[in-house]
Amino acid sequence: MATLIIASTSPKAGKTAVAAGLAAHFGRDGLSTALSASSNEDAQALARIVSNAEVIKAPTWDADGLRRAAAVISKSAGHVDAVVVEGSTGQTEVDLRLSEEMDGLVVLVAGYGDNVVEAAKPYGDRLAGVIINNVPQYRRHHVETLLASDLSEAGIKLIGWLPESRRLLAPTIQLVAEHLDGSMAVCPENAGRLIDNFLIGGLILDWGPHYFSSQENVGVIVRGDRPDVQLAALQTDSVRALVLTKGIPPIEYVYYEASQRGIPVIVTSGDTHETAARIDTLLPLIRFDHPDKVERMADLIHERLDVDFIMAAVSQPATR
């Protein structure tokens, strides 16, 4: 059995998501899996969102603690089928040392646009391959032809690529409410759900329910004094939350319908334009911190990566 160390070329490239998604995918295939991270804080976060893996809390990865961390992970993971370790960001020497201590292989996660060939070369024989993450919709051809050719010429395995996904960048309803300094008027118990898309309930030329069904997992930003638009949004299966602007709480009809459907209603003081502009500033606050995101990443790994290659990589030690 080999240990997979998931490293990345840059912050936000997606190593946490890939590490958690791989552990979840192994669990789906019936493999017992151990998962660890570079700090106890990160390990605790993974334990909250990955249900089918044993999360190992290891010593901090400073210069003196790396060998001890590797020993703790190896000892704790001795009884499982696969070990996935969230490695470093851009610290090749740390990942190499960890791979040598644990006789593991490095999977390098690169964001689309990163110089992945140059970043991958220093790993040498310890590199299993690379994954290109966050590939825009119209850049698939570039990855599968030009970039794949560059990697092949450099002797680097392209394990696959992962597309941009709204689900992986989705905020929870609770985070939206906090970011808007809003109050939860209805169904706060469902504030942990994710919102993938936002729509503005303004001047709608189409039939209301048709418009609000045009996207999935929708948060609707709508004036608090437009209960007609609010009720139209509540008639669809796509809407996950209402954001009422101008500080106006829902009328009784809206409150009842939202309560019956379990849809949270946030009341915020700004107008619709201000609220939409603040929603646009949410992205830096969003983390990979939700079980639904793990499940989505596991699905993408199954669909987009060379899973047979990954399974072969973890089936035997990196060296003999």
Secondary structure, 3 states (H helix, E strand, C coil): CCEEEEEECCCCCCHHHHHHHHHHHHHHCCCCEEEECCCHHHHHHHHHHCCCCEEECCCCCCCCCHHHHHHHHHHHCCCCCEEEEEEEECCHHHHHHHHHHHCCEEEEEEECCCCHHHHHHHHHHHEEEEEEEEECHHHHHHHHHHHHHHHHHCCCCEEEEEECCCHHHCCEHHHHHHHCCCEEEECHHHCCCECCEEEEECCCCCCHHHHHCCCCCEEEEEECCCHHHHHHHHCCCCEEEEEEECCCCCCHHHHHHHHHHCCCEEECCCCHHHHHHHHCCCHHHCCCCCHHHHHHHHHHHHHHECHHHHHHHHCCCCCC
